[in-house]
Amino acid sequence: MQVGFYFNQTRCTGCNACRVACKDWHDQPSGPASWMRINYKEEGPFPNICASYLISNCYHCEEPVCSFVCPNEAITKRENDGIVVVDEEKCREDVPCGIISKEKMGANYSYGDSQAPCQTACPVNLRIPAYTALIAKGKFKESLDLIRQRMPLPSVCGRVCLHPCEEVCARKEVDQAIAIEALKRFVSDNVSEELPNPIKQTQSDKTAIIGAGPAGLAAAYDLIRMGYGVTIFEALPTVGGMLSVGIPDHRLPREVFQKDIDYIKALGVEIKTNTTIDLENGLDDLLKQGYGAVLIAIGTHRGMKLEIPGVEFEGALVGTSFMRDVNLGKDVKIGNKVIVIGGGNVAMDCARTARRLGAAEVSVSCLESCDDMPATASEVEQAREEGIQIHDSHTFTHIEGENGKVSGIGCLDITSCTFNEEGQPQFDVVDGKKHILEADTVIFAIGQRPDISNSNKIKLSSKGTIEADLETQLFNKEGIFVAGDCFSGVASIIDAIASGQNAASHMHRFLQGDVLRKKPIPVSVVTEKEIDIPSDTVKIERQPMPNLPAAERISNFKEVAMGYSEEAAIAEAERCLNCAGHLCKDVCPYSAPQFVETEKAKMQKCNFCVDRHEEGKLPICVESCYARALDSGTLEELKAKYGDIQTASGFVYSEKHKPAVIFKPK
C-alpha cells in the first residue's frame, strides 16, 4: 500500500493555512524552513496572466532517492504504508555528512545552503557531490537524472569539459582530485534511457535561437522546459556548432554526441539546419514573424592567421576551416610534414587529426613554454604518444615557400611569454636564434572570432565579439540577446553552456515583463581552506582512464579514452569526501528535505503526520485546508476518487522516483 496526497490547483488560494498548521503541529522553529511550502507561479504576458499555486512538500516517492545517499541510513520507507521517515538520532551521527568548518566560515555558514567547492566552481552549478554519491551507491539512472536537471549535454561534458570542478576538489589535499568528468561520462554512456515526451507549450511566446552550438542548445533546453516554443536556426548542415565541426571524433564521437541532441529535440525543440540568418536584416524579420525574443549564439568560427609574409602560400591553412572540412567529410589534402601553430586544445586537435590523415611528421610550435601551454596535460601527453613533437617558446617571422607552396616557417626562440589585457603576447627574443622549421603544410590555431563584420546594426568589440550588456546579455535592440563565445570571446564549452542558460533566464524575464537587472543572491564561497578533512582519511589512488594504445589509434578516429567500467566508476565515486553534506536535499527533485540551523542541523521533512495517520486521522495540512484543495489517502483511493493526473503547472512528474501525488491542474 502507498499513501499519498491529492492537490486541487484550481481551488488553492495560497492562504498558507496548511503551512502554518504544519509548522504549529510539528513545533517547527520560526524562519523560512518549512515542511509544507506553497509556490506561486505566473504564466503568460501581462495583463493576460494565469496565476497558480503548488504545494511543495515530501511526496513520499516510491523510489525515494534521498534514502539511497544517506551515509547513516537515517531515511527509510515504511513497508506498510510507503511513508518516508527520518530517524533524527541517526542523521549526521556515525558517518560525517559534511566537513565544511562552521567555525572557519563564521556567520556566512548555513549547513543546508552550503555548497562544496566543486559545485561552486562549476559554471552551471551541477550538484556534483550528490550525483557522485548516487554513482557510489550504484544508482546510475538517478545520477544521470540529477545531472540532466542542469546539464543539457552530459555526453559532451563527460568528455571535453575543462572540469574546473576538479581544480578545487578538496580530495587533492589527500591524494588526487575526484575524476568528476569521467564519472559524468560513465552514467551518460551506460544508462539506457528512453527519450522524453515533448513538453507542452504553456507560454504564449515562441523564441528563436541563431546557432546550434553549446550556448544555443543550452538556452533551448531551458526555454523549452519553461514552456516556450523554441526554434533553432543553424547555418551548418549539422547540429552542435564547434562540438560538431571543431572537435575530432577521437575525442567526441558523433554518435555519442547525437544522443544529447536527440534528447533535446525530443523535448520539442525544433532545429533547422542549413538555414543562415543574416544578422544585418534577419533579426527584424524574426521579430516580425512573431518570435517574442531572439538569441544570437553563433560561436567563433572564423579562425585567424598570423600577419606575416607568406600566409598566402598554398598549404597555409586555418585550423577552424581545416577541422570543419575534415568533420564534414570533405577530401582534405595535407602534406607529409605538418606544423601546427598554437598551444591550445584546438592546436592539439589539428595536429592529432593531421596524424590520422596520414602525415608522416607532425609537430606543434607555440609561444608558450611546455609548462604554460593552455592545452590540457592529457591532450599534450596523448599527442606525444602519437609521435607529435612539441616546439615550445617560439615566435614566427615568415612562411618560406617554393613555387607558391609552403616549404617551411621562420622561427625565433623566446625566453618568456605573457599576454596583456588585450590578449596580445609580450615576450623577449633570444638573439641569434633564428631558424627554419621545414614543412609543406602549416596550420594556424592561434585564435577565433565570430564570423561577422562591423556594421550599422552589429557592433563589435576590440576582440571581435558582439557588443551587448555584460549583465543582461541584451543586444542593442529590444528582445535580442547574445550568448556564448560570440559574446564572451573563446571560452570553454561549460562556460558557453552557462552563458546560454543565463541568456534563457534573461529572455524569460523579458518575456514576462520583469526587470532584467536582478539583484544577485549572495553565495558563501567555500574553498579547501574551510574544509576540515578527517585525519583518518585513507589515501586512495584515483582510478586511471584506460586509453586505446597509440599504435591502434593513429591511423583512425576511434575514441581514445575508453571510459570507466562499473567497478572503476563506483570505486572512484566512493573517494568523494562529501564536503558540504545534505546529499538528501541535493538529490531530491522536489526540495523536500529542510535543515534548521541548530548546533547540529538535522534533516526534517513532511512525515505525513505519521502520528495522526496511525490514529486514523488526516494529516494536519489536509484537515486545515478550508478551500478543500488538499486530500490524502491511499493512491488507489485517490485515483478512484479524483482520476490519475500526475502533472500540474510548476510540477514535473518523475517516472524514476514516482511521487505519490494526484492533481487537478489549473
GIBEL-V704783 format. One record per backbone hydrogen bond with DSSP energy under -1.0 kcal/mol. CO is the residue of the C=O (numbers start at 1). NH is the residue of the N-H. If there is no record, write none. Layout:
co:nh
CO:NH
CO:NH
This chain:
co:nh
2:635
4:633
5:662
6:631
7:664
8:11
8:12
16:20
17:21
18:22
19:23
20:24
21:25
22:26
23:28
24:27
37:56
39:54
41:52
43:50
45:48
47:49
50:43
52:41
54:39
56:37
59:660
63:65
64:67
70:73
74:87
76:85
78:82
81:3
83:78
85:76
87:90
87:91
90:93
99:532
101:105
102:106
105:108
106:109
110:113
110:114
116:120
117:121
118:122
122:125
126:128
127:131
128:132
129:133
130:134
131:135
132:136
133:137
134:139
135:138
138:140
139:143
140:144
141:145
142:146
143:147
144:148
147:150
147:151
153:157
154:158
156:159
156:160
163:166
169:172
170:173
171:174
171:175
178:180
179:183
180:184
181:185
182:186
183:187
184:188
185:189
186:190
187:191
205:229
206:292
207:231
208:295
209:233
210:297
212:240
213:217
214:218
215:219
216:220
217:221
218:222
219:223
220:224
222:226
223:228
227:203
229:207
230:270
231:209
232:272
233:211
234:275
236:274
240:243
241:244
241:245
242:246
248:251
248:252
250:560
253:257
254:258
256:259
257:261
258:262
259:263
260:264
261:265
262:266
264:269
265:268
267:199
270:232
272:234
278:282
281:285
282:286
283:287
284:288
285:289
286:291
287:290
293:208
294:481
295:210
296:483
302:449
306:308
308:311
309:399
310:313
313:316
314:406
315:442
317:444
318:322
319:323
320:324
321:325
322:326
323:327
324:328
325:330
326:329
330:332
336:361
337:440
337:441
338:363
339:443
340:365
341:445
343:375
344:348
345:349
346:350
347:351
348:352
349:353
350:354
351:355
352:356
353:357
354:359
355:358
361:338
362:389
363:340
364:391
365:342
366:394
368:393
376:380
377:381
378:382
379:383
380:384
381:385
382:386
383:388
384:387
389:364
391:366
393:414
395:412
398:410
400:407
400:408
402:405
404:314
405:402
407:439
408:400
409:437
410:397
411:435
412:395
413:430
418:426
420:423
424:420
426:418
428:415
430:433
435:411
437:409
441:339
442:317
443:341
444:319
447:304
449:302
450:452
458:455
459:467
461:464
465:461
469:473
473:482
474:469
477:480
479:294
480:475
481:296
484:487
484:488
485:489
486:466
492:496
493:497
494:498
495:499
496:500
497:501
498:502
499:503
500:504
501:505
502:506
503:507
504:508
505:509
506:510
507:511
508:512
509:514
510:513
516:518
527:530
528:531
530:101
531:533
534:537
546:562
549:552
550:553
550:554
553:556
560:548
565:569
566:570
567:571
568:572
569:573
570:574
572:575
573:576
579:99
582:586
583:587
584:588
588:591
594:604
604:594
609:613
610:614
612:617
613:616
619:623
620:624
622:625
624:626
625:628
629:8
631:6
633:4
634:638
635:639
636:640
637:641
638:642
639:643
645:663
648:651
654:658
657:63
658:62
659:661
660:5
662:7
664:9
